[in-house]
């Protein structure tokens, strides 16, 4: 009996020891699982924060895209209006050229008429001189033969003929002066119209120069529209990851020493720098970047192209 009780007690003690070992093991596993749950919860919070930040950036990019699309539509409308204006100016220029040609033709015609009138005046003057001589001759004969009616009649006839010639001479002179005025007026109109044509040509050239840098396709995020830069136009050079900061000053000085017209420049503490340069010769933005790259390489600064957008070249270290 005592032996049986002892065996039972041993069995119960072993059971308690086994149960305690299992409880200890489960407690350790529970602690590990709690730590994993905390880590997963923390990772979930970070993922949610990253997701919210990405969602905000997507919203900002969509707004930026909509703004750029509006700008593109406005530029496209402006381009169409400029094209219409250029076309109208070309038509007006052609009309003015036609008017100038007609006026020059009229001026030539008036000049011919004026020259003919001058010749006619000379002829009338000659005829007048001849009749004057004839009149003087008849006048002297009339004095010699006071009572000769034939000579008196001839004298009166020549006197009348002289009056007619004088009247004709006056009429031709007035006509000549009229042609002279018309000729001067036509030439003055030609000069005014030629000045208008020069003004129109200048205005046309200005409008054409404004109309050269319009993208042909809609600007969407991710696209890189190519564009040409004209003389005097400012192109933005955006440098990224410029460390240490004194390298930015070196870049600006190198560009200035190489003859680049640096309008202005600024930088921040994050290694970003913007240099605005005025273009001296019309060129594509890619060629302008190649020239900048070559200039900076001469001073030991190596760069490469990151992206190109309208009037902007993004540059990073190579």
Order of alpha helices (4+ residues) and beta strands (2+ residues): alpha-alpha-beta-beta-alpha-beta-beta-beta-alpha-beta-beta
